[in-house]
Amino acid sequence: MKVCVMTLGCKVNKYESDSIIKQLEERGYEAVESLQPADVFVINTCAVTAEAEKKSRQMIARCRKFNPNARILICGCASQKNQEQFKEKGVEVVTGVAGKTKLIDVIGRGNLDISELPLVYEDDMKAKQSRIRAYIKIQDGCNNFCSYCIIPYLRGRSRSRSLESIMAEARALGDEIKEIVLTGINVTDYKIDGKAGLLTLLQNLDTLGKRIRLSSLEETLVSEEFAKGLSELKNFCPHFHLSLQSGCDSVLKRMNRKYTTEEFYNSVRLLRKYFPLAGITTDVIVGFPGESDEEFEITRRFIEKVGFASLHIFKYSRRDGTVASRMTDLPDAIKAKRSDILEGVKSQLFDEFVKKNKTGKVLIEEFDGQHYVGYTENYIKCYIQSDNDLVNQIIDVELGERFKDGVKVRIQP
Protein backbone atom coordinates (compact mmCIF):
# COMPACT_ATOMS: atom_id res chain seq x y z
CA MET A 1 0.00 0.00 0.00
CA LYS A 2 1.29 3.44 -0.95
CA VAL A 3 0.89 6.35 1.49
CA CYS A 4 1.57 9.98 0.55
CA VAL A 5 2.34 12.31 3.49
CA MET A 6 1.77 16.00 2.70
CA THR A 7 3.04 18.74 5.02
CA LEU A 8 1.99 22.36 5.42
CA GLY A 9 3.54 24.89 7.77
CA CYS A 10 6.58 24.91 10.01
CA LYS A 11 9.72 22.81 10.45
CA VAL A 12 8.13 21.12 13.47
CA ASN A 13 5.36 19.82 11.22
CA LYS A 14 7.99 18.65 8.72
CA TYR A 15 9.86 16.77 11.45
CA GLU A 16 6.63 15.12 12.59
CA SER A 17 5.70 14.18 9.02
CA ASP A 18 9.15 12.67 8.50
CA SER A 19 8.58 10.66 11.68
CA ILE A 20 5.30 9.34 10.27
CA ILE A 21 7.08 8.39 7.03
CA LYS A 22 9.80 6.55 8.94
CA GLN A 23 7.26 4.53 10.94
CA LEU A 24 5.24 3.76 7.82
CA GLU A 25 8.33 2.37 6.12
CA GLU A 26 9.20 0.34 9.20
CA ARG A 27 5.74 -1.28 8.96
CA GLY A 28 6.18 -2.17 5.31
CA TYR A 29 4.25 0.64 3.62
CA GLU A 30 5.58 2.54 0.62
CA ALA A 31 5.72 6.12 1.90
CA VAL A 32 6.34 9.27 -0.17
CA GLU A 33 6.21 12.99 0.56
CA SER A 34 5.67 14.52 -2.89
CA LEU A 35 2.10 14.76 -4.18
CA GLN A 36 1.49 11.75 -6.45
CA PRO A 37 -0.96 8.87 -6.91
CA ALA A 38 -1.40 6.89 -3.68
CA ASP A 39 -3.85 4.65 -1.82
CA VAL A 40 -3.82 6.84 1.30
CA PHE A 41 -3.02 10.52 1.80
CA VAL A 42 -1.99 11.95 5.18
CA ILE A 43 -2.29 15.75 5.34
CA ASN A 44 -0.39 17.37 8.21
CA THR A 45 -2.09 20.78 8.43
CA CYS A 46 -1.17 24.29 9.57
CA ALA A 47 -3.26 27.06 11.16
CA VAL A 48 -0.73 29.81 11.83
CA THR A 49 -2.60 32.10 9.39
CA ALA A 50 -6.00 32.03 7.70
CA GLU A 51 -4.24 31.42 4.38
CA ALA A 52 -2.38 28.40 5.80
CA GLU A 53 -5.65 26.94 7.06
CA LYS A 54 -7.26 27.52 3.65
CA LYS A 55 -4.37 25.73 1.91
CA SER A 56 -4.80 22.83 4.32
CA ARG A 57 -8.41 22.42 3.18
CA GLN A 58 -7.48 22.84 -0.48
CA MET A 59 -4.95 20.03 -0.21
CA ILE A 60 -7.83 17.56 0.07
CA ALA A 61 -9.03 18.40 -3.45
CA ARG A 62 -5.48 18.23 -4.79
CA CYS A 63 -5.06 14.74 -3.37
CA ARG A 64 -8.39 13.57 -4.79
CA LYS A 65 -7.28 14.56 -8.30
CA PHE A 66 -4.63 11.83 -8.05
CA ASN A 67 -6.99 9.21 -6.61
CA PRO A 68 -10.70 10.00 -6.10
CA ASN A 69 -11.12 6.79 -4.09
CA ALA A 70 -8.14 7.27 -1.76
CA ARG A 71 -8.53 7.43 1.99
CA ILE A 72 -7.56 10.85 3.34
CA LEU A 73 -6.30 11.22 6.91
CA ILE A 74 -5.98 14.67 8.50
CA CYS A 75 -3.86 15.77 11.45
CA GLY A 76 -2.17 18.92 12.75
CA CYS A 77 -2.97 22.41 13.93
CA ALA A 78 -5.81 23.22 11.53
CA SER A 79 -7.77 20.12 12.51
CA GLN A 80 -6.98 20.75 16.18
CA LYS A 81 -8.53 24.19 15.73
CA ASN A 82 -11.63 23.01 13.85
CA GLN A 83 -12.00 19.38 12.82
CA GLU A 84 -15.47 19.89 11.33
CA GLN A 85 -14.05 21.88 8.41
CA PHE A 86 -12.36 18.67 7.26
CA LYS A 87 -15.04 16.13 8.19
CA GLU A 88 -17.48 18.07 6.03
CA LYS A 89 -15.20 17.35 3.07
CA GLY A 90 -15.67 13.63 3.47
CA VAL A 91 -12.30 12.63 4.88
CA GLU A 92 -12.33 9.41 6.88
CA VAL A 93 -9.96 10.21 9.70
CA VAL A 94 -9.35 13.46 11.53
CA THR A 95 -7.03 13.95 14.48
CA GLY A 96 -5.18 16.98 15.83
CA VAL A 97 -1.73 17.84 17.17
CA ALA A 98 -1.30 15.04 19.69
CA GLY A 99 -0.90 11.38 18.83
CA LYS A 100 -0.05 11.91 15.17
CA THR A 101 1.66 8.55 14.89
CA LYS A 102 -1.64 6.84 15.82
CA LEU A 103 -2.73 7.61 12.26
CA ILE A 104 -0.58 4.69 11.15
CA ASP A 105 -2.63 2.31 13.28
CA VAL A 106 -5.88 3.24 11.55
CA ILE A 107 -4.74 3.14 7.92
CA GLY A 108 -6.22 -0.33 7.65
CA ARG A 109 -9.13 0.13 10.06
CA GLY A 110 -11.19 2.47 12.19
CA ASN A 111 -11.29 6.20 12.86
CA LEU A 112 -9.61 8.67 15.20
CA ASP A 113 -10.75 11.78 16.97
CA ILE A 114 -8.95 14.72 18.53
CA SER A 115 -6.67 13.58 21.37
CA GLU A 116 -6.17 15.66 24.50
CA LEU A 117 -3.07 17.83 24.39
CA PRO A 118 -0.31 16.17 26.44
CA LEU A 119 1.19 17.71 29.57
CA VAL A 120 4.59 16.15 28.89
CA TYR A 121 6.62 15.79 25.70
CA GLU A 122 5.37 13.01 23.40
CA ASP A 123 8.57 11.17 22.63
CA ASP A 124 7.28 8.73 20.02
CA MET A 125 8.69 10.45 16.95
CA LYS A 126 12.07 10.03 15.28
CA ALA A 127 12.26 11.61 11.84
CA LYS A 128 13.58 10.02 8.68
CA GLN A 129 16.58 12.21 7.93
CA SER A 130 18.07 13.48 4.70
CA ARG A 131 21.68 12.68 3.96
CA ILE A 132 22.96 16.20 4.60
CA ARG A 133 21.08 18.15 7.26
CA ALA A 134 19.12 16.65 10.16
CA TYR A 135 16.27 18.39 11.96
CA ILE A 136 15.81 17.31 15.55
CA LYS A 137 12.73 18.37 17.51
CA ILE A 138 13.58 19.25 21.11
CA GLN A 139 10.42 20.94 22.40
CA ASP A 140 6.71 21.44 21.74
CA GLY A 141 4.05 23.94 22.83
CA CYS A 142 4.32 27.55 23.97
CA ASN A 143 3.53 29.56 27.11
CA ASN A 144 3.87 33.05 25.61
CA PHE A 145 0.30 33.65 24.41
CA CYS A 146 1.14 36.54 22.11
CA SER A 147 -2.13 38.32 21.37
CA TYR A 148 -2.06 37.47 17.63
CA CYS A 149 -1.07 33.80 17.87
CA ILE A 150 -3.35 30.76 17.96
CA ILE A 151 -0.55 28.20 18.32
CA PRO A 152 -0.44 27.97 22.17
CA TYR A 153 -4.13 27.05 22.12
CA LEU A 154 -3.51 24.34 19.51
CA ARG A 155 -0.12 22.97 20.59
CA GLY A 156 -0.60 23.33 24.35
CA ARG A 157 1.84 24.42 27.03
CA SER A 158 5.59 24.21 26.59
CA ARG A 159 7.13 20.81 27.22
CA SER A 160 10.70 19.67 26.61
CA ARG A 161 12.20 16.45 25.30
CA SER A 162 14.76 14.77 27.53
CA LEU A 163 18.44 15.45 26.94
CA GLU A 164 19.08 11.70 26.76
CA SER A 165 16.48 11.19 24.01
CA ILE A 166 17.82 14.07 21.92
CA MET A 167 21.40 12.89 22.23
CA ALA A 168 20.42 9.32 21.33
CA GLU A 169 18.82 10.54 18.10
CA ALA A 170 21.79 12.78 17.33
CA ARG A 171 24.34 10.01 17.96
CA ALA A 172 22.41 7.68 15.66
CA LEU A 173 22.87 10.04 12.71
CA GLY A 174 25.25 8.71 10.10
CA ASP A 175 28.55 10.31 9.14
CA GLU A 176 26.90 11.68 5.98
CA ILE A 177 24.88 14.11 8.11
CA LYS A 178 26.98 17.25 8.37
CA GLU A 179 24.59 19.59 10.20
CA ILE A 180 21.98 19.36 12.97
CA VAL A 181 19.17 21.92 13.18
CA LEU A 182 17.29 22.14 16.49
CA THR A 183 13.62 22.86 16.07
CA GLY A 184 10.52 23.28 18.22
CA ILE A 185 7.56 25.58 18.71
CA ASN A 186 9.60 27.69 21.17
CA VAL A 187 13.18 26.41 21.21
CA THR A 188 14.13 29.16 23.66
CA ASP A 189 11.99 27.53 26.35
CA TYR A 190 13.88 24.22 26.23
CA LYS A 191 14.42 23.02 29.79
CA ILE A 192 16.34 20.30 31.59
CA ASP A 193 14.87 19.40 34.99
CA GLY A 194 12.76 22.55 34.90
CA LYS A 195 15.69 24.92 34.30
CA ALA A 196 16.91 26.69 31.14
CA GLY A 197 18.76 23.98 29.26
CA LEU A 198 19.44 25.11 25.70
CA LEU A 199 23.10 25.99 26.26
CA THR A 200 23.70 22.66 28.05
CA LEU A 201 22.10 20.81 25.15
CA LEU A 202 24.24 22.67 22.62
CA GLN A 203 27.39 21.91 24.62
CA ASN A 204 26.54 18.20 24.54
CA LEU A 205 25.78 18.22 20.81
CA ASP A 206 29.01 20.07 20.10
CA THR A 207 30.97 16.95 21.05
CA LEU A 208 29.55 15.09 18.03
CA GLY A 209 31.57 17.13 15.52
CA LYS A 210 28.62 18.18 13.33
CA ARG A 211 27.58 21.75 12.57
CA ILE A 212 24.80 22.86 14.93
CA ARG A 213 22.15 25.41 14.03
CA LEU A 214 19.17 26.87 15.90
CA SER A 215 15.93 27.27 13.94
CA SER A 216 14.89 30.27 16.05
CA LEU A 217 15.59 32.08 19.30
CA GLU A 218 13.79 34.56 21.54
CA GLU A 219 15.55 37.71 22.73
CA THR A 220 14.64 36.87 26.33
CA LEU A 221 17.23 34.06 26.53
CA VAL A 222 20.20 36.11 25.35
CA SER A 223 22.58 36.94 28.20
CA GLU A 224 26.32 37.46 28.55
CA GLU A 225 26.67 33.90 29.85
CA PHE A 226 24.62 32.45 27.00
CA ALA A 227 26.40 34.38 24.23
CA LYS A 228 29.85 33.64 25.67
CA GLY A 229 28.96 29.97 26.04
CA LEU A 230 27.92 29.76 22.39
CA SER A 231 31.15 31.40 21.27
CA GLU A 232 33.14 28.65 23.00
CA LEU A 233 31.50 25.91 20.95
CA LYS A 234 33.54 24.52 18.06
CA ASN A 235 30.68 23.66 15.72
CA PHE A 236 27.97 26.26 16.38
CA CYS A 237 26.67 28.17 13.34
CA PRO A 238 26.29 31.89 14.18
CA HIS A 239 22.85 32.38 12.66
CA PHE A 240 20.26 33.79 15.05
CA HIS A 241 16.63 34.04 13.98
CA LEU A 242 15.38 36.47 16.63
CA SER A 243 11.64 37.07 16.36
CA LEU A 244 10.98 40.82 16.53
CA GLN A 245 7.39 41.12 15.17
CA SER A 246 7.40 44.91 15.63
CA GLY A 247 10.03 47.58 16.17
CA CYS A 248 7.62 49.84 18.06
CA ASP A 249 7.12 49.45 21.81
CA SER A 250 3.44 50.40 21.79
CA VAL A 251 2.71 47.71 19.18
CA LEU A 252 4.81 45.16 21.06
CA LYS A 253 2.71 45.83 24.13
CA ARG A 254 -0.53 45.21 22.21
CA MET A 255 1.04 42.04 20.85
CA ASN A 256 1.81 40.90 24.42
CA ARG A 257 5.47 40.43 23.56
CA LYS A 258 7.72 40.23 26.62
CA TYR A 259 10.44 42.77 25.73
CA THR A 260 11.04 46.33 24.59
CA THR A 261 12.93 47.41 21.50
CA GLU A 262 15.78 48.59 23.74
CA GLU A 263 16.07 45.13 25.29
CA PHE A 264 15.95 43.54 21.86
CA TYR A 265 18.67 45.83 20.54
CA ASN A 266 20.89 45.14 23.57
CA SER A 267 20.58 41.41 22.87
CA VAL A 268 21.64 41.95 19.26
CA ARG A 269 24.66 43.98 20.40
CA LEU A 270 25.59 41.22 22.84
CA LEU A 271 25.46 38.54 20.14
CA ARG A 272 27.57 40.67 17.81
CA LYS A 273 30.09 41.18 20.60
CA TYR A 274 30.90 37.47 20.43
CA PHE A 275 29.91 36.89 16.77
CA PRO A 276 30.78 40.05 14.76
CA LEU A 277 29.55 38.50 11.49
CA ALA A 278 26.49 36.76 12.92
CA GLY A 279 23.60 36.40 10.53
CA ILE A 280 20.71 37.88 12.51
CA THR A 281 17.34 37.41 10.84
CA THR A 282 13.83 38.09 12.10
CA ASP A 283 10.05 37.96 11.63
CA VAL A 284 8.02 41.15 11.28
CA ILE A 285 4.23 41.49 11.24
CA VAL A 286 2.89 44.48 9.30
CA GLY A 287 -0.61 45.87 9.74
CA PHE A 288 -1.20 44.65 13.28
CA PRO A 289 -4.53 46.02 14.57
CA GLY A 290 -4.22 49.71 15.38
CA GLU A 291 -0.74 50.07 13.86
CA SER A 292 -0.57 53.72 12.83
CA ASP A 293 1.61 55.20 10.09
CA GLU A 294 3.86 56.58 12.82
CA GLU A 295 4.17 53.21 14.55
CA PHE A 296 5.04 51.52 11.27
CA GLU A 297 7.66 54.18 10.53
CA ILE A 298 9.19 53.57 13.98
CA THR A 299 9.38 49.87 13.11
CA ARG A 300 11.01 50.58 9.74
CA ARG A 301 13.67 52.77 11.34
CA PHE A 302 14.36 50.20 14.05
CA ILE A 303 14.83 47.44 11.49
CA GLU A 304 17.41 49.58 9.69
CA LYS A 305 19.09 50.39 13.00
CA VAL A 306 19.48 46.71 13.89
CA GLY A 307 20.75 45.87 10.41
CA PHE A 308 19.22 42.43 10.05
CA ALA A 309 20.70 40.06 7.49
CA SER A 310 17.19 39.23 6.29
CA LEU A 311 13.51 39.57 7.19
CA HIS A 312 10.48 37.32 7.05
CA ILE A 313 7.60 39.74 6.47
CA PHE A 314 4.05 38.73 7.32
CA LYS A 315 0.82 40.65 6.83
CA TYR A 316 -1.26 40.38 9.99
CA SER A 317 -3.78 37.54 9.75
CA ARG A 318 -6.74 37.53 12.12
CA ARG A 319 -7.11 34.29 14.10
CA ASP A 320 -10.41 33.60 15.87
CA GLY A 321 -9.91 32.86 19.53
CA THR A 322 -6.94 35.18 20.04
CA VAL A 323 -6.96 38.47 21.95
CA ALA A 324 -6.06 40.39 18.78
CA SER A 325 -9.11 38.99 16.96
CA ARG A 326 -11.22 41.34 19.09
CA MET A 327 -9.22 44.36 17.89
CA THR A 328 -10.10 46.38 14.78
CA ASP A 329 -8.30 44.99 11.74
CA LEU A 330 -6.59 47.23 9.18
CA PRO A 331 -7.43 47.25 5.45
CA ASP A 332 -5.51 44.78 3.28
CA ALA A 333 -4.25 47.65 1.10
CA ILE A 334 -2.40 49.18 4.07
CA LYS A 335 -0.84 45.83 4.95
CA ALA A 336 0.26 45.30 1.34
CA LYS A 337 1.83 48.76 1.10
CA ARG A 338 3.77 48.33 4.32
CA SER A 339 4.90 44.86 3.28
CA ASP A 340 6.25 46.26 0.00
CA ILE A 341 8.17 48.97 1.87
CA LEU A 342 9.84 46.42 4.12
CA GLU A 343 10.66 44.20 1.14
CA GLY A 344 12.74 47.09 -0.16
CA VAL A 345 14.46 47.48 3.21
CA LYS A 346 15.10 43.73 3.28
CA SER A 347 16.94 43.82 -0.06
CA GLN A 348 19.07 46.77 1.02
CA LEU A 349 20.00 45.17 4.35
CA PHE A 350 20.97 41.91 2.67
CA ASP A 351 23.32 43.77 0.32
CA GLU A 352 24.94 45.50 3.29
CA PHE A 353 25.32 42.23 5.20
CA VAL A 354 26.90 40.39 2.27
CA LYS A 355 29.48 43.16 1.79
CA LYS A 356 30.75 42.51 5.33
CA ASN A 357 31.45 38.86 4.51
CA LYS A 358 34.52 38.06 2.43
CA THR A 359 34.85 34.33 3.06
CA GLY A 360 32.80 31.49 4.49
CA LYS A 361 32.36 27.75 4.90
CA VAL A 362 29.47 26.45 2.78
CA LEU A 363 27.68 23.15 3.27
CA ILE A 364 26.64 22.15 -0.27
CA GLU A 365 23.11 20.72 -0.21
CA GLU A 366 22.11 20.30 -3.85
CA PHE A 367 22.90 20.82 -7.53
CA ASP A 368 20.21 22.87 -9.30
CA GLY A 369 21.35 21.97 -12.80
CA GLN A 370 23.80 24.84 -13.11
CA HIS A 371 25.12 25.61 -9.64
CA TYR A 372 25.93 23.81 -6.43
CA VAL A 373 23.86 25.46 -3.70
CA GLY A 374 24.38 25.68 0.04
CA TYR A 375 24.62 27.97 3.06
CA THR A 376 27.45 29.54 5.00
CA GLU A 377 27.56 29.11 8.75
CA ASN A 378 25.84 32.50 9.15
CA TYR A 379 23.19 31.53 6.59
CA ILE A 380 24.11 33.26 3.36
CA LYS A 381 22.84 31.23 0.40
CA CYS A 382 25.68 30.51 -2.00
CA TYR A 383 25.87 29.39 -5.64
CA ILE A 384 29.03 27.66 -6.90
CA GLN A 385 29.94 26.46 -10.39
CA SER A 386 32.20 23.43 -10.45
CA ASP A 387 32.94 20.39 -12.63
CA ASN A 388 33.30 18.27 -9.50
CA ASP A 389 30.48 16.81 -7.40
CA LEU A 390 30.38 18.99 -4.27
CA VAL A 391 27.12 17.80 -2.70
CA ASN A 392 27.40 17.16 1.04
CA GLN A 393 30.84 18.74 1.29
CA ILE A 394 31.83 21.75 3.40
CA ILE A 395 33.74 24.12 1.11
CA ASP A 396 35.84 27.18 1.93
CA VAL A 397 34.73 29.95 -0.40
CA GLU A 398 35.21 33.59 -1.28
CA LEU A 399 31.93 35.50 -1.57
CA GLY A 400 31.19 37.47 -4.72
CA GLU A 401 28.28 39.41 -6.21
CA ARG A 402 24.56 39.07 -5.54
CA PHE A 403 22.86 36.28 -7.46
CA LYS A 404 19.20 35.24 -7.27
CA ASP A 405 18.37 35.00 -3.54
CA GLY A 406 22.00 34.74 -2.47
CA VAL A 407 25.50 35.28 -3.82
CA LYS A 408 27.88 33.72 -6.30
CA VAL A 409 31.04 32.37 -4.68
CA ARG A 410 34.24 30.72 -5.78
CA ILE A 411 36.20 27.99 -4.05
CA GLN A 412 39.21 29.27 -2.15
CA PRO A 413 42.52 28.16 -3.67
N, C-alpha and C positions, 0 to 999 in steps of 0.2 A: 504493500500500500504506500502511495506517495503522499507526503504531507508538505504543504507549502506554508512557511511561517513568515508573515508579513509584519513589519515593525514600523510604527509611527512614533515620532517624538524623540526623547532624550537618549543619552548614552546608557542610562540605567535600563531603559526599556530594551535597548539593543543587547546589553549583557544578558538580560533575562530571556530574551528570545533565543540567543545563542545557547543558553542553558537548556531550553526546551528542545532545540535541535540536537544537542549532544545526547540528551536522554532518549529522544526518539530513535536516533541511530543505534544507541545501545540496546534498544528493544527490537531492533530489526527493521524499522521503518526506513524508507527512503525519504530523507528530509532535505528540503531546499529553501532558500531564502529569497530568491528572485521570483517575481510573479510569472507563473507558467502553469500549464495544465496539471491538475493534481486531483486526488480523490478527496482530500480534506484540506481546508484552509484554516489556519490559525491567524487571527488578526489581533495583534498586541497594540491597543489603542492609546491615544494621547488626548488630554483635555486641558493643556496649559493655556490654550486660546480657543476662541469660538471657531476659528478657521481649522485648527488641529482636530477639533471634535467633528467638524463637518467632513474633513478628509477621512476620518476614521469610519464614518457612515458610508461615504462614497466608495471605500475600498471593498465593501460587500458586492456592489454592482460590478466592480472591476474583476473580482474573483469569479463571479458567476458567468462572465463572458468566456472564461476559459473552460468552465465546466458547470452548466446550469444545474446539474444533479449532485454537485459536491456538498458535503457537509461543511458548514462554516461555524467555527468556534471563536468566540470573542472573549478577550480578557483585557485588563489594563485600566487606566485612569478614567477613560470616557465611559466605560461600562460600570465602573465603580460609582461614577457620578449619576448616571441615569441608564439603567439596564434596559428599560422599556423601549428606548429609542432604537435598540438593536433587535429586541424580540419582535417588535412590530414588523421588522424586515424579514421575518421568517427564518432567522438563524436558529440552529438547534441547541446550542450551548452558549450560555453567557455566564462569565464569572468576572471578578474584579481584579484588584491589585494583589490580594493575598492568595496563596495556594495556586499559583499559575501552573506549576508542574502537574497538578491534579488533572489538567486538561488531557494529559497523555492517557490517563486511566480510563477516560470516557470516550476515546476515539472509537472504540468498538462497541460501546454500550452506554446507555444512560444519559443523564443530564446533570449539570451543576448549577449552583446558584451563588450569589455573592457571599463570600466567606467573611467572617469578622476580621477586622484589621488586627494583626498580632501586636502584642505588647513587647515582644522580644524579637530579635533578628531571625528571620526565617533562613536557616542555613542549609537549604536543600538545592541550591543552584550552583553549578560550576560550568562556566561558559566554554563552548567550543572555540578555541582561539585560532586566529590567523597565524601565519608563519613569521610575522614580523613584529607586530605590536599587540600586546595583550592588555585587555581591559579587565580590571579586577574590581568588583563591587565590594565596598567596605562598610557601607552604611545605608540606611533607608529611613524615610520619614523626615519630618521637619517640625520644629517647635516655634518657628519665628512668627508665623501668622501675619505676614505682610498683608496690608489691606486689599491688595489687588490679586492675591494669589489663592487659587483653589487647592493647590497640591497638598498642604497639610491636612485638609479635610478628606482627601482621597487616599493619601499614602499613610496617614497616621502620624503618631509622635515619633521623634527621632530614636533610633535604636541601632546599635553598633555590632558589627560582626567581630568575633573573637580574633585576637592577634594570632593565635595558633592556627585557626582555620585559614586566615589570609595567607600566612607564611607557607602553609602546606600547599595551597594552590599555586603560589608563586614559585616554590621550589620544584613543583612538578612540571613547570614550563620547560620546553626543550631548549637546547642551545641556539636554535634558529630564532627564537624570540629575543629581540634586541632591546625592547622597551616595554615597560609596564606603565599603564595609565590607571591611576586610582580614581574611581568614580563612585557617586552616591547622590542622593537627593540634596544633602547638605554635608559635604565632606568635612567641612570645618568642625562640625559637631562630633567627629569621631572620638570615641572615648574608650579607655581601657580601665576597667574596674571603677567606672563612674567619674574618671578624671580625664582631662584633655590628653589625647593619646596620639595625635597625628604625627608629631615629631618623633616619638618613640617608634611608631610604625615605620616611618621613613628611614630611621636609623637602622632598623632591622632589615628592611628591604635593600638597603645600600650594600649590604654584605654579599648580595647575590651577583653583583657585577653587571647588572643590566641598567640601562637608562631608566630613570623614574620621573614620571610627570604627573602633576595634579590636574584634574579636569577643571576644578574651580576652587575658589577660596574666598572666604568672607574677611573683610577688613578687621573684624573684631578679634581675630586670632593673632594678628601680626603684632609681635612684640620684639624687643631687642633680643631676648633669649631665643625666640623662635627663628628670627632671621639669621642670627649668628649660627644657630644649630644647623640650618639648611646649608649655609655657606661651607660648613665643615664636611658635608657629604661629598663623596667622590663622583657619584653618578646622577646627582639631581639636575634636572633640566630647569633653568631659570625662566620659566614661563608662568606668569601668575594671572589667572583670569579672576580679577576682583570685581564682583558685581556692584556697580554704582547705582544704577536705575535712574537717579537724578542728581544733578550737580547743584541743586538749590535746596537749602535747609528747610524751607517751608513746605516744599513738595515732599521731601524725605519724611517729614513729620506726618503728613497726611498718608503717606505710604506705610507708616509704622515701621520704618527702617530704624535700626538701633545705633546709628552713628550720625555725626555731622560731617559736612564737607571738610572741615578742618581736620577732624580725626582721620578721615579717609586719606587726605593729602599727606598727613604725617606718616601714615602707614606706607604709602608709596615711597616717600623719601627714605624711610627706614630700609625698605627692600632694595632700593637703589644704592644705599650705602654699602651693602654687602654684595649686590649684583648690579654693577653700573650699567650693563647692557641687557638687563632683564627685559623680556617681552611682557609688558603689562597690558592686558586687554580687558574689556569690560562689556557689560550689558547696559543699555540705556532705553528707558521707556519714554516715548514722546506722546504728548496729548493726554497725560494723566488728568482725571477730572479736576477742573478748576485751575489747571496750569495756564497762567497768564502769559502774554508775550514777554513781559519782564522776567518772569520766572524761567521761561525757556531760554532767554538770552543769558541769564545767569548760568544756566546749565551749559550752554555752548561755550561760554568763556572759561568755565571751570574745566571742561574737557580739554580745551587747548592748553590751559595751565598745566594740567597733569601730563599731557603729552603721551597719551596712550599709543601703543603700537597698532591697535585696531579696535573697532567697535562692533558690537552686535546691536543693531538698532531695531526696536520693536515699537509698533504703534499700539497704544493701549487697547486692550481687548476686555470688554466687560464680562465678568464671570459671575453668574447668579450664585448667591450664597456667600459672597465675600462682602466685607465692609464697604469697599469701593463701589460695589454694584448699586449702593443706595445713594451715591453721589451723582451729580449731573455730568453726563458724558459730553465730550467736545465733538464738534462736527468732524467727519472723516477728512474733509478738505484741509482743515487745520493740521491734523495729524500727518497727512501726506506731505504738506509743505515743510513741516518741521523735520520730518524724516529725510526729505531731500537735502535740506540744509546740512544736516549732520552727516549725510553720505559724502558731501563735499569736504567737510572737516576730516572725515575718516581717511579719505584719499590723501589729503595733505599731510596728515600725521604719519601715515604709513611711509610716505616718501621721506619724511624727516627721520623716522626711525631707521630705515634701511641705510641712509647715508652714514649713520653712526657705526654701522657694522661693516667691517672690512673682510673678516674671515669667519668661518664657522664650521661645525661638524654636522653633516647632513646624513640622516638615516634615510636611505633610498627605499621607497615603498612600492613604486610601480614604474612601468614604462608605458607612456601614453601613445606610443606609436612614433613619436619624434623625440621626446625628451624623457630622461629619467627624472622622477619627481619625488621629493621628500622634504623634510623639515629640519631646520637647524634646532639646536637645543632650546633657543629662545623663540622658536615657532615662526620662523620666516620660511615661507614656502619657496622651494628652489627648483629650478629646471636646469638639467645638465644634458648636454649632448655628448655621447660617447659611443665608440664601436664595441666596447666591452659590456658585458652584462653586470650591472651594478646593483641590481635589486637585492635588498636585505644586507647591504654593506653600509658602514659608516665612513663617509668620505670627508676629508679635509678640503675645503673649498675657499675660493676667493669670490666675494659677492660682486655682481655687476649691476646692469641697468634693470629697471622695472620691466616685467614681462607678465602678461595676463594678470593673475591675482597674486603674483609673487615677484621673484627676480631670477634673471639668468645668472648662472655661476659657472666657474671653471675649476677644474681639479687643481689643487696646489701641486706644484712640481715636487 
